[in-house]
Amino acid sequence: MSQVSYLGNQSLLSLPKTAFLASNTIPLEMVLRCYDWAVMMRDAGRCVVSGFSSRLERDVWDFLVSGNQPIILVLARGMYRRVPTSLEPLLKSGRLLVISTTLSPRQSRATAFTRNKYICELADDILFVGADENSSLHPLLVAYSGKAIVW
């Protein structure tokens, strides 16, 4: 992927990584389970990689940033022109790597799919939440079933 750009601590790429990919439609009973998982990842210091784009992924982000483990955020749009203020402390502490997989100024279905595929390739294991046959994540679940944990 020649359009990949990085901001932050690239040494995080050498760590074992768990991906978190959640559909936009999640059964309610899975939400609390995902929150518990996020706390477990945070407390274990495990590097989590995600787009943190869906509502549940953003909630998981909130749990993770309250800890001190490394995080890799993969964008489905071009790299930030101005770094969001909320990311600055994470970047300064070396806990965050932001990766952009496209030059596109906005996220689209196509760039989100490319981003999610990149995340699957990068991760050692992948937690898929709500990736049923109707989800855009389902083809990735099938393609990366050897790394998949499915809820």
DSSP file (Angstrom, degrees, kcal/mol; ACC not computed):
  #  RESIDUE AA STRUCTURE BP1 BP2  ACC     N-H-->O    O-->H-N    N-H-->O    O-->H-N    TCO  KAPPA ALPHA  PHI   PSI    X-CA   Y-CA   Z-CA
    1    1 A M    >         0   0    0      0, 0.0     3,-0.9     0, 0.0   101,-0.0   0.000 360.0 360.0 360.0 106.1    0.0    0.0    0.0
    2    2 A S  T 3   +     0   0    0      1,-0.2   100,-0.1    99,-0.0    99,-0.0   0.613 360.0  63.6 -81.5 -11.9    1.9    3.0   -1.2
    3    3 A Q  T 3  S+     0   0    0     98,-0.2     2,-0.3     2,-0.0    -1,-0.2   0.277  73.0 122.4 -95.9  11.4   -0.5    5.6    0.2
    4    4 A V    <   -     0   0    0     -3,-0.9     2,-0.3    97,-0.2    97,-0.2  -0.568  37.3-179.5 -77.3 132.5    0.1    4.6    3.8
    5    5 A S  E     -A  100   0A   0     95,-2.0    95,-2.5    -2,-0.3     2,-0.3  -0.951  11.2-147.4-131.7 155.9    1.3    7.4    6.1
    6    6 A Y  E     -A   99   0A   0     -2,-0.3     2,-0.3    93,-0.2    93,-0.2  -0.903  14.3-177.4-127.2 147.3    2.2    7.4    9.8
    7    7 A L  E     +A   98   0A   0     91,-2.2    91,-3.4    -2,-0.3     2,-0.3  -0.951  60.4   7.5-141.1 120.4    2.0    9.8   12.7
    8    8 A G  E    S+A   97   0A   0     -2,-0.3     2,-1.1    89,-0.2    89,-0.3  -0.803 110.1   0.4 113.8-155.0    3.4    8.9   16.1
    9    9 A N    >   -     0   0    0     87,-2.1     3,-1.5    -2,-0.3     4,-0.2  -0.623  49.9-177.9 -84.6  96.6    5.3    5.9   17.5
   10   10 A Q  G >  S+     0   0    0     -2,-1.1     3,-1.7     1,-0.3     4,-0.2   0.656  74.3  77.9 -70.2 -15.0    6.0    3.5   14.6
   11   11 A S  G >  S+     0   0    0      1,-0.3     3,-1.5     2,-0.2    -1,-0.3   0.707  76.7  76.5 -67.0 -16.2    7.8    1.1   17.0
   12   12 A L  G X  S+     0   0    0     -3,-1.5     3,-1.5     1,-0.3    -1,-0.3   0.761  79.2  72.5 -62.6 -23.2    4.2    0.0   18.0
   13   13 A L  G <  S+     0   0    0     -3,-1.7    -1,-0.3     1,-0.3    -2,-0.2   0.763  90.5  57.7 -63.0 -24.2    4.1   -1.9   14.8
   14   14 A S  G <  S+     0   0    0     -3,-1.5    -1,-0.3    -4,-0.2    -2,-0.2   0.561  90.5  93.3 -84.6  -7.2    6.5   -4.5   16.2
   15   15 A L  S <  S-     0   0    0     -3,-1.5     2,-0.2    -4,-0.2    31,-0.0  -0.444  92.0 -94.2 -80.7 155.7    4.2   -5.3   19.2
   16   16 A P        -     0   0    0      0, 0.0    31,-0.7     0, 0.0     2,-0.4  -0.538  52.5-157.4 -62.7 136.4    1.7   -8.1   19.3
   17   17 A K  E     -b   47   0A   0     -2,-0.2   107,-2.6   105,-0.2   108,-1.4  -0.962  19.9-160.1-129.3 136.4   -1.6   -6.4   18.2
   18   18 A T  E     -bc  48 125A   0     29,-2.5    31,-2.3    -2,-0.4     2,-0.3  -0.965  19.1-145.4-110.8 127.2   -5.3   -7.3   18.7
   19   19 A A  E     -bc  49 126A   0    106,-3.0   108,-3.0    -2,-0.5     2,-0.5  -0.659   5.2-156.7 -90.3 147.2   -7.7   -5.7   16.3
   20   20 A F  E     + c   0 127A   0     29,-2.0     2,-0.5    -2,-0.3    31,-0.4  -0.970  17.2 171.0-124.7 114.6  -11.2   -4.6   17.3
   21   21 A L  E     - c   0 128A   0    106,-2.6   108,-2.5    -2,-0.5     2,-0.4  -0.983   6.4-178.9-126.8 120.1  -13.7   -4.3   14.5
   22   22 A A  E     - c   0 129A   0     -2,-0.5    32,-0.2   106,-0.2   108,-0.2  -0.958  24.1-124.9-124.4 136.5  -17.4   -3.8   15.3
   23   23 A S        -     0   0    0    106,-2.7    33,-0.3    -2,-0.4    34,-0.1  -0.247  27.4-115.5 -65.9 161.2  -20.4   -3.5   13.0
   24   24 A N  S    S+     0   0    0      1,-0.2     2,-0.6   106,-0.1    -1,-0.1   0.705 107.9  58.0 -72.4 -19.5  -22.6   -0.4   13.2
   25   25 A T  S    S+     0   0    0    105,-0.2    -1,-0.2    29,-0.0    -2,-0.2  -0.929  71.4 170.3-116.8 109.2  -25.4   -2.7   14.4
   26   26 A I        -     0   0    0     -2,-0.6     2,-0.1    -4,-0.1     5,-0.1  -0.943  39.4-110.2-119.4 134.6  -24.5   -4.6   17.5
   27   27 A P    >>  -     0   0    0      0, 0.0     3,-2.2     0, 0.0     4,-0.7  -0.425  32.2-122.5 -59.8 138.0  -26.9   -6.6   19.7
   28   28 A L  H >> S+     0   0    0      1,-0.3     3,-1.1     2,-0.2     4,-0.7   0.830 109.2  61.6 -54.3 -37.3  -27.4   -4.8   23.0
   29   29 A E  H 3> S+     0   0    0      1,-0.2     4,-0.6     2,-0.2    -1,-0.3   0.702  99.6  57.4 -66.7 -16.7  -26.2   -7.7   25.0
   30   30 A M  H <> S+     0   0    0     -3,-2.2     4,-2.2     2,-0.1    -1,-0.2   0.718  89.3  74.1 -83.6 -21.4  -22.8   -7.5   23.3
   31   31 A V  H <X S+     0   0    0     -3,-1.1     4,-2.1    -4,-0.7    -2,-0.2   0.942  98.2  43.1 -61.1 -51.8  -22.1   -3.9   24.3
   32   32 A L  H  X S+     0   0    0     -4,-0.7     4,-2.4     1,-0.2    -1,-0.2   0.865 111.7  55.6 -63.8 -35.3  -21.3   -4.6   27.9
   33   33 A R  H  X S+     0   0    0     -4,-0.6     4,-2.1     1,-0.2    -1,-0.2   0.894 108.4  48.6 -62.4 -39.1  -19.2   -7.6   26.9
   34   34 A C  H  X S+     0   0    0     -4,-2.2     4,-2.6     2,-0.2    -2,-0.2   0.871 108.8  52.9 -69.1 -37.2  -17.1   -5.3   24.7
   35   35 A Y  H  X S+     0   0    0     -4,-2.1     4,-2.2     2,-0.2    -2,-0.2   0.931 110.1  48.1 -62.4 -44.1  -16.7   -2.8   27.4
   36   36 A D  H  X S+     0   0    0     -4,-2.4     4,-2.2     1,-0.2    -2,-0.2   0.895 111.0  51.5 -61.8 -40.0  -15.4   -5.5   29.7
   37   37 A W  H  X S+     0   0    0     -4,-2.1     4,-2.6     2,-0.2    -2,-0.2   0.915 108.1  51.6 -62.1 -43.8  -13.1   -6.7   26.9
   38   38 A A  H  X S+     0   0    0     -4,-2.6     4,-2.6     1,-0.2    -2,-0.2   0.906 110.2  48.6 -61.5 -42.5  -11.7   -3.1   26.5
   39   39 A V  H  X S+     0   0    0     -4,-2.2     4,-2.9     2,-0.2    -1,-0.2   0.902 111.1  51.1 -64.1 -40.4  -11.0   -2.9   30.2
   40   40 A M  H  X S+     0   0    0     -4,-2.2     4,-2.0     2,-0.2    -2,-0.2   0.920 111.9  46.2 -62.8 -44.4   -9.3   -6.2   30.0
   41   41 A M  H  X>S+     0   0    0     -4,-2.6     5,-1.7     2,-0.2     4,-0.9   0.915 114.3  49.0 -63.3 -43.5   -7.1   -5.1   27.1
   42   42 A R  H ><5S+     0   0    0     -4,-2.6     3,-0.8     1,-0.2    26,-0.4   0.944 113.3  45.3 -60.9 -49.8   -6.3   -1.8   28.8
   43   43 A D  H 3<5S+     0   0    0     -4,-2.9    -1,-0.2     1,-0.2    -2,-0.2   0.810 113.1  50.9 -67.2 -30.2   -5.4   -3.5   32.1
   44   44 A A  H 3<5S-     0   0    0     -4,-2.0    -1,-0.2    -5,-0.2    -2,-0.2   0.624 107.1-126.9 -81.4 -13.1   -3.3   -6.1   30.3
   45   45 A G  T <<5 +     0   0    0     -4,-0.9     2,-0.2    -3,-0.8    -3,-0.2   0.707  50.1 163.5  75.5  19.3   -1.4   -3.4   28.4
   46   46 A R      < -     0   0    0     -5,-1.7     2,-0.4    -6,-0.2    -1,-0.2  -0.515  43.0-115.7 -75.5 135.6   -2.2   -5.1   25.1
   47   47 A C  E     -b   17   0A   0    -31,-0.7   -29,-2.5    -2,-0.2     2,-0.4  -0.587  33.2-161.4 -71.6 124.1   -1.8   -3.0   21.9
   48   48 A V  E     -bd  18  71A   0     22,-1.4    24,-2.7    -2,-0.4     2,-0.4  -0.918   5.5-164.7-111.9 134.9   -5.2   -2.6   20.2
   49   49 A V  E     +bd  19  72A   0    -31,-2.3   -29,-2.0    -2,-0.4     2,-0.3  -0.967  26.8 130.9-119.9 134.1   -5.6   -1.5   16.6
   50   50 A S  E     - d   0  73A   0     22,-2.0    24,-2.5    -2,-0.4   -29,-0.1  -0.971  62.1-116.1-165.0 169.7   -8.8   -0.3   15.2
   51   51 A G        -     0   0    0    -31,-0.4    25,-0.1    -2,-0.3   -30,-0.1   0.617  39.4-148.8 -87.0 -16.5  -10.4    2.5   13.1
   52   52 A F        +     0   0    0    -32,-0.4   -31,-0.1     1,-0.1    -2,-0.0   0.914  58.3 125.3  46.4  49.8  -12.4    3.5   16.2
   53   53 A S        +     0   0    0    -31,-0.1    -1,-0.1    22,-0.0    22,-0.0   0.816  42.2  72.3-107.5 -44.3  -15.1    4.6   13.8
   54   54 A S  S  > S-     0   0    0    -32,-0.2     4,-2.3     1,-0.1     5,-0.2  -0.268  93.7-104.5 -71.0 165.3  -18.3    2.8   14.7
   55   55 A R  H  > S+     0   0    0      1,-0.2     4,-1.9     2,-0.2     5,-0.1   0.922 122.9  46.1 -56.4 -46.8  -20.2    3.9   17.9
   56   56 A L  H  > S+     0   0    0    -33,-0.3     4,-2.5     1,-0.2    -1,-0.2   0.889 110.0  53.8 -66.2 -39.1  -19.0    0.9   19.8
   57   57 A E  H  > S+     0   0    0      1,-0.2     4,-2.2     2,-0.2    -1,-0.2   0.891 108.3  50.5 -61.5 -38.8  -15.4    1.3   18.6
   58   58 A R  H  X S+     0   0    0     -4,-2.3     4,-1.8     2,-0.2    -1,-0.2   0.881 109.2  51.2 -66.7 -37.6  -15.4    4.9   19.8
   59   59 A D  H  X S+     0   0    0     -4,-1.9     4,-1.5     2,-0.2    -2,-0.2   0.920 109.5  49.8 -63.1 -42.9  -16.7    3.7   23.2
   60   60 A V  H  X S+     0   0    0     -4,-2.5     4,-2.5     1,-0.2    -2,-0.2   0.901 106.2  57.3 -62.0 -40.8  -13.9    1.1   23.4
   61   61 A W  H  X S+     0   0    0     -4,-2.2     4,-2.8     1,-0.2     5,-0.2   0.917 102.6  54.8 -53.2 -45.7  -11.5    4.0   22.5
   62   62 A D  H  X S+     0   0    0     -4,-1.8     4,-0.7     1,-0.2    -1,-0.2   0.881 109.6  46.3 -59.5 -39.6  -12.7    5.8   25.6
   63   63 A F  H >< S+     0   0    0     -4,-1.5     3,-0.5     1,-0.2    -1,-0.2   0.918 113.8  49.0 -66.9 -43.0  -11.9    2.9   27.8
   64   64 A L  H >< S+     0   0    0     -4,-2.5     3,-2.0     1,-0.2     5,-0.4   0.901 104.9  55.5 -67.1 -42.3   -8.4    2.4   26.2
   65   65 A V  H 3< S+     0   0    0     -4,-2.8    -1,-0.2     1,-0.3    -2,-0.2   0.712  96.9  66.4 -68.1 -17.0   -7.2    6.0   26.4
   66   66 A S  T << S+     0   0    0     -4,-0.7    -1,-0.3    -3,-0.5    -2,-0.2   0.581 103.1  54.3 -78.0  -7.6   -7.9    6.0   30.2
   67   67 A G  S <  S-     0   0    0     -3,-2.0   -24,-0.1    -4,-0.2   -25,-0.1   0.024  90.1-115.4 -99.5-149.8   -5.1    3.4   30.5
   68   68 A N        +     0   0    0    -26,-0.4    -3,-0.1     2,-0.1    -4,-0.1   0.212  67.4 118.5-139.1  16.5   -1.5    3.5   29.4
   69   69 A Q  S    S-     0   0    0     -5,-0.4   -23,-0.1     1,-0.1    -2,-0.1  -0.420  71.7 -90.0 -81.2 161.9   -1.2    0.7   26.8
   70   70 A P        -     0   0    0      0, 0.0   -22,-1.4     0, 0.0     2,-0.4  -0.397  41.0-165.4 -73.4 148.9   -0.3    1.4   23.2
   71   71 A I  E     -de  48  96A   0     24,-3.1    26,-1.8   -24,-0.2     2,-0.5  -0.996  11.5-156.8-135.6 138.1   -3.0    2.1   20.6
   72   72 A I  E     -de  49  97A   0    -24,-2.7   -22,-2.0    -2,-0.4     2,-0.6  -0.975  10.1-164.6-116.8 119.9   -2.9    2.1   16.8
   73   73 A L  E     -de  50  98A   0     24,-2.5    26,-2.9    -2,-0.5     2,-0.6  -0.908   3.2-162.6-103.8 121.0   -5.6    4.2   15.2
   74   74 A V  E     - e   0  99A   0    -24,-2.5    26,-0.2    -2,-0.6     2,-0.2  -0.927  10.3-148.6-110.1 120.3   -6.1    3.5   11.4
   75   75 A L  E     - e   0 100A   0     24,-3.5    26,-1.1    -2,-0.6    27,-0.1  -0.529  15.2-150.9 -86.6 150.7   -7.9    6.2    9.5
   76   76 A A  S    S+     0   0    0     -2,-0.2    32,-0.5   -25,-0.1     2,-0.3  -0.092  84.7  49.3-105.4  30.5  -10.1    5.6    6.5
   77   77 A R  S    S-     0   0    0     30,-0.1    25,-0.5    25,-0.1    24,-0.3  -0.879 104.9 -60.5-151.3 176.5   -9.3    9.1    5.2
   78   78 A G        -     0   0    0     26,-3.6    25,-0.2    -2,-0.3     3,-0.1  -0.163  69.7 -79.0 -63.3 162.6   -6.1   11.1    4.6
   79   79 A M        -     0   0    0     23,-0.3    -1,-0.1     1,-0.1   -73,-0.0  -0.246  60.0 -86.2 -62.0 149.9   -3.8   11.9    7.5
   80   80 A Y        -     0   0    0      1,-0.2     3,-0.2    -3,-0.1    -1,-0.1  -0.282  26.3-159.0 -55.8 135.6   -4.8   14.8    9.8
   81   81 A R  S    S+     0   0    0      1,-0.4     2,-0.4    -3,-0.1    -1,-0.2   0.832  92.7  25.4 -79.7 -38.2   -3.7   18.2    8.6
   82   82 A R  S    S-     0   0    0     -3,-0.0    -1,-0.4     0, 0.0     3,-0.0  -0.997  93.1-124.3-124.1 126.1   -4.1   19.4   12.2
   83   83 A V        -     0   0    0     -2,-0.4     5,-0.1    -3,-0.2    -4,-0.0  -0.517  32.9-109.4 -69.7 127.7   -3.8   16.8   15.0
   84   84 A P    >>  -     0   0    0      0, 0.0     3,-1.9     0, 0.0     4,-0.9  -0.334  23.4-124.8 -56.5 137.0   -6.9   16.7   17.2
   85   85 A T  G >4 S+     0   0    0      1,-0.3     3,-0.7     2,-0.2    -2,-0.1   0.831 108.7  62.5 -53.3 -36.6   -6.1   18.2   20.6
   86   86 A S  G 34 S+     0   0    0      1,-0.2     4,-0.4     2,-0.1    -1,-0.3   0.739 103.5  49.5 -65.3 -21.9   -7.3   15.0   22.3
   87   87 A L  G <> S+     0   0    0     -3,-1.9     4,-2.4     1,-0.1     3,-0.3   0.695  88.4  83.8 -88.9 -20.0   -4.6   12.9   20.5
   88   88 A E  H <X S+     0   0    0     -4,-0.9     4,-2.8    -3,-0.7     5,-0.2   0.885  89.4  48.2 -55.8 -47.0   -1.7   15.2   21.4
   89   89 A P  H  > S+     0   0    0      0, 0.0     4,-1.8     0, 0.0    -1,-0.2   0.892 112.7  50.0 -62.3 -36.2   -1.0   13.7   24.9
   90   90 A L  H  4>S+     0   0    0     -4,-0.4     5,-1.7    -3,-0.3     6,-1.0   0.894 113.2  46.0 -67.4 -39.7   -1.1   10.2   23.5
   91   91 A L  H ><5S+     0   0    0     -4,-2.4     3,-1.1     1,-0.2    -1,-0.2   0.925 112.0  50.8 -67.4 -44.7    1.3   11.1   20.7
   92   92 A K  H 3<5S+     0   0    0     -4,-2.8    -2,-0.2     1,-0.3    -1,-0.2   0.839 109.6  50.5 -63.6 -33.3    3.7   12.9   23.1
   93   93 A S  T 3<5S-     0   0    0     -4,-1.8    -1,-0.3    -5,-0.2    -2,-0.2   0.564 112.5-119.2 -82.1  -7.6    3.8    9.9   25.5
   94   94 A G  T < 5S+     0   0    0     -3,-1.1    -3,-0.2    -4,-0.5    -2,-0.1   0.590  82.8 116.3  82.2  10.1    4.5    7.5   22.6
   95   95 A R      < +     0   0    0     -5,-1.7   -24,-3.1    -6,-0.2     2,-0.4   0.591  63.0  64.5 -85.2 -11.6    1.4    5.5   23.2
   96   96 A L  E     - e   0  71A   0     -6,-1.0   -87,-2.1   -26,-0.2     2,-0.4  -0.917  48.3-177.5-126.0 139.2   -0.3    6.2   19.9
   97   97 A L  E     -Ae   8  72A   0    -26,-1.8   -24,-2.5    -2,-0.4     2,-0.5  -0.996  14.0-160.6-125.6 125.8    0.4    5.5   16.2
   98   98 A V  E     -Ae   7  73A   0    -91,-3.4   -91,-2.2    -2,-0.4     2,-0.4  -0.922  10.1-171.0-105.5 130.1   -2.0    7.0   13.7
   99   99 A I  E     -Ae   6  74A   0    -26,-2.9   -24,-3.5    -2,-0.5     2,-0.4  -0.972   9.3-160.2-122.7 134.4   -2.0    5.4   10.3
  100  100 A S  E     -Ae   5  75A   0    -95,-2.5   -95,-2.0    -2,-0.4   -24,-0.1  -0.952   4.9-171.1-112.1 135.5   -3.7    6.6    7.1
  101  101 A T        +     0   0    0    -26,-1.1     2,-0.3    -2,-0.4   -98,-0.2   0.292  67.2  33.5-107.2   8.4   -4.4    4.2    4.3
  102  102 A T        -     0   0    0    -25,-0.5   -23,-0.3   -99,-0.1   -25,-0.1  -0.970  63.7-132.6-154.5 164.3   -5.6    6.6    1.7
  103  103 A L        +     0   0    0     -2,-0.3   -25,-0.2   -25,-0.2    -1,-0.1   0.466  67.0 124.8 -96.5  -6.0   -5.2   10.2    0.4
  104  104 A S        -     0   0    0      1,-0.1   -26,-3.6   -27,-0.1    -2,-0.1  -0.268  60.6-141.4 -57.7 135.2   -9.0   10.7    0.3
  105  105 A P  S    S+     0   0    0      0, 0.0     2,-0.3     0, 0.0    -1,-0.1   0.715  83.0  37.9 -72.6 -18.1  -10.1   13.7    2.3
  106  106 A R  S    S-     0   0    0    -30,-0.1     2,-0.2   -29,-0.1     5,-0.1  -0.944  86.4-107.5-133.3 153.0  -13.2   11.9    3.6
  107  107 A Q        +     0   0    0     -2,-0.3     2,-0.3   -30,-0.1   -30,-0.1  -0.564  41.4 172.0 -74.5 141.0  -14.1    8.4    4.7
  108  108 A S     >  -     0   0    0    -32,-0.5     4,-2.5    -2,-0.2     5,-0.2  -0.834  50.1 -94.9-135.9 175.4  -16.3    6.4    2.3
  109  109 A R  H  > S+     0   0    0     -2,-0.3     4,-2.2     1,-0.2     5,-0.2   0.918 126.1  49.0 -59.0 -41.8  -17.5    2.8    2.2
  110  110 A A  H  > S+     0   0    0      2,-0.2     4,-2.3     1,-0.2    -1,-0.2   0.918 112.9  44.7 -66.7 -44.0  -14.5    1.9    0.0
  111  111 A T  H  > S+     0   0    0      1,-0.2     4,-2.6     2,-0.2    -1,-0.2   0.854 112.0  53.7 -70.9 -32.2  -11.9    3.6    2.1
  112  112 A A  H  X S+     0   0    0     -4,-2.5     4,-2.7     2,-0.2    -1,-0.2   0.904 109.4  48.4 -65.9 -40.5  -13.4    2.1    5.3
  113  113 A F  H  X S+     0   0    0     -4,-2.2     4,-2.5     2,-0.2    -2,-0.2   0.930 112.2  48.6 -64.3 -44.4  -13.1   -1.4    3.7
  114  114 A T  H  X S+     0   0    0     -4,-2.3     4,-2.2     2,-0.2    -2,-0.2   0.918 112.6  49.0 -60.7 -43.8   -9.5   -0.7    2.7
  115  115 A R  H  X S+     0   0    0     -4,-2.6     4,-2.4     2,-0.2    -2,-0.2   0.937 111.6  48.2 -59.8 -48.5   -8.8    0.5    6.2
  116  116 A N  H  X S+     0   0    0     -4,-2.7     4,-2.1     1,-0.2    -2,-0.2   0.864 110.7  51.2 -64.2 -36.4  -10.4   -2.5    7.8
  117  117 A K  H  X S+     0   0    0     -4,-2.5     4,-2.1     2,-0.2    -1,-0.2   0.912 109.5  50.7 -64.8 -42.3   -8.5   -4.9    5.5
  118  118 A Y  H  X S+     0   0    0     -4,-2.2     4,-2.1     1,-0.2    -2,-0.2   0.921 108.9  51.4 -60.1 -44.9   -5.3   -3.2    6.4
  119  119 A I  H  X S+     0   0    0     -4,-2.4     4,-2.0     1,-0.2    -1,-0.2   0.909 108.9  51.3 -58.2 -44.0   -6.2   -3.6   10.1
  120  120 A C  H  < S+     0   0    0     -4,-2.1    -1,-0.2     1,-0.2    -2,-0.2   0.886 111.1  47.4 -62.9 -39.1   -6.8   -7.3    9.6
  121  121 A E  H  < S+     0   0    0     -4,-2.1    -1,-0.2     1,-0.2    -2,-0.2   0.859 114.0  48.0 -69.2 -34.8   -3.4   -7.7    7.9
  122  122 A L  H  < S+     0   0    0     -4,-2.1    -2,-0.2    -5,-0.2    -1,-0.2   0.821  98.6  83.4 -74.9 -33.8   -1.6   -5.8   10.6
  123  123 A A     <  -     0   0    0     -4,-2.0  -105,-0.2    -5,-0.2     3,-0.1  -0.333  63.3-149.5 -82.0 153.2   -3.2   -7.6   13.6
  124  124 A D  S    S+     0   0    0   -107,-2.6     2,-0.3     1,-0.3  -106,-0.2   0.807  90.9   7.1 -83.5 -35.2   -2.1  -10.9   15.2
  125  125 A D  E    S-c   18   0A   0   -108,-1.4  -106,-3.0     2,-0.0     2,-0.4  -0.978  71.9-147.4-144.7 156.8   -5.8  -11.6   16.2
  126  126 A I  E     -cf  19 148A   0     21,-2.6    23,-3.0    -2,-0.3     2,-0.8  -0.982   4.7-151.6-133.7 122.3   -9.0   -9.9   15.4
  127  127 A L  E     -cf  20 149A   0   -108,-3.0  -106,-2.6    -2,-0.4     2,-0.5  -0.855  17.8-166.5 -92.0 113.7  -12.1   -9.5   17.5
  128  128 A F  E     -cf  21 150A   0     21,-3.1    23,-2.6    -2,-0.8     2,-0.5  -0.892   2.7-169.4 -99.9 125.3  -15.1   -9.2   15.1
  129  129 A V  E    S-c   22   0A   0   -108,-2.5  -106,-2.7    -2,-0.5     8,-0.1  -0.971  70.2  -4.6-119.1 122.9  -18.3   -8.0   16.8
  130  130 A G  S    S+     0   0    0     -2,-0.5     2,-1.4  -108,-0.2  -105,-0.2   0.758  79.3 149.2  73.3  25.7  -21.6   -8.2   14.9
  131  131 A A        +     0   0    0      6,-0.1    -1,-0.1  -110,-0.1    10,-0.1  -0.378  20.9 153.0 -90.6  58.0  -20.0   -9.3   11.6
  132  132 A D    >   -     0   0    0     -2,-1.4     3,-2.1     1,-0.1     6,-0.4  -0.131  66.0 -80.8 -77.4-178.0  -23.0  -11.3   10.4
  133  133 A E  T 3  S+     0   0    0      1,-0.3    -1,-0.1     5,-0.1    -2,-0.0   0.724 131.0  53.0 -59.2 -23.4  -23.8  -12.0    6.8
  134  134 A N  T 3  S+     0   0    0      4,-0.1    -1,-0.3     3,-0.0     2,-0.2   0.533  90.8  97.7 -89.4  -7.0  -25.4   -8.6    6.4
  135  135 A S  S X  S-     0   0    0     -3,-2.1     3,-1.2     1,-0.1    -4,-0.1  -0.539  75.8-133.1 -85.1 146.4  -22.3   -6.7    7.8
  136  136 A S  T 3  S+     0   0    0      1,-0.2     4,-0.3    -2,-0.2    -1,-0.1   0.662 108.4  62.8 -67.5 -14.8  -19.7   -5.1    5.6
  137  137 A L  T >> S+     0   0    0      1,-0.2     4,-2.2    -7,-0.2     3,-0.6   0.655  79.3  86.3 -80.9 -16.7  -17.2   -6.8    8.0
  138  138 A H  H <> S+     0   0    0     -3,-1.2     4,-2.3    -6,-0.4     5,-0.2   0.887  84.0  52.8 -57.2 -45.2  -18.4  -10.3    7.0
  139  139 A P  H 3> S+     0   0    0      0, 0.0     4,-2.4     0, 0.0    -1,-0.3   0.872 111.6  48.2 -59.2 -33.5  -16.1  -10.7    3.9
  140  140 A L  H <> S+     0   0    0     -3,-0.6     4,-2.6    -4,-0.3    -2,-0.2   0.877 107.7  54.7 -72.4 -37.5  -13.1   -9.8    6.1
  141  141 A L  H  < S+     0   0    0     -4,-2.2    -1,-0.2     2,-0.2     7,-0.2   0.917 112.3  44.3 -58.9 -43.5  -14.2  -12.3    8.8
  142  142 A V  H >< S+     0   0    0     -4,-2.3     3,-1.1    -5,-0.2    -2,-0.2   0.937 115.4  47.2 -66.4 -46.9  -14.3  -15.0    6.1
  143  143 A A  H 3< S+     0   0    0     -4,-2.4     3,-0.2     1,-0.3    -2,-0.2   0.825 122.8  33.8 -66.5 -32.3  -10.9  -13.9    4.6
  144  144 A Y  T >X S+     0   0    0     -4,-2.6     3,-1.9     1,-0.2     4,-0.7  -0.102  74.6 131.6-115.2  34.0   -9.1  -13.7    8.0
  145  145 A S  T <4  +     0   0    0     -3,-1.1     3,-0.4     1,-0.3    -1,-0.2   0.765  66.1  66.0 -61.0 -25.4  -10.9  -16.5    9.8
  146  146 A G  T 34 S+     0   0    0      1,-0.2    -1,-0.3    -3,-0.2    -2,-0.1   0.733 111.5  34.0 -68.4 -21.3   -7.6  -17.9   10.9
  147  147 A K  T <4 S+     0   0    0     -3,-1.9   -21,-2.6    -6,-0.1    -1,-0.2   0.440  98.9 119.3-105.3  -4.4   -7.0  -14.8   13.1
  148  148 A A  E  <  -f  126   0A   0     -4,-0.7     2,-0.4    -3,-0.4   -21,-0.2  -0.387  39.9-174.7 -82.7 139.9  -10.7  -14.2   14.0
  149  149 A I  E     -f  127   0A   0    -23,-3.0   -21,-3.1    -2,-0.1     2,-0.5  -1.000  25.3-155.7-117.4 124.9  -12.4  -14.2   17.3
  150  150 A V  E      f  128   0A   0     -2,-0.4   -21,-0.2   -23,-0.2   -23,-0.1  -0.901 360.0 360.0-116.4 128.3  -16.1  -13.8   16.7
  151  151 A W              0   0    0    -23,-2.6   -22,-0.2    -2,-0.5    -1,-0.1   0.307 360.0 360.0-119.0 360.0  -18.8  -12.5   19.0
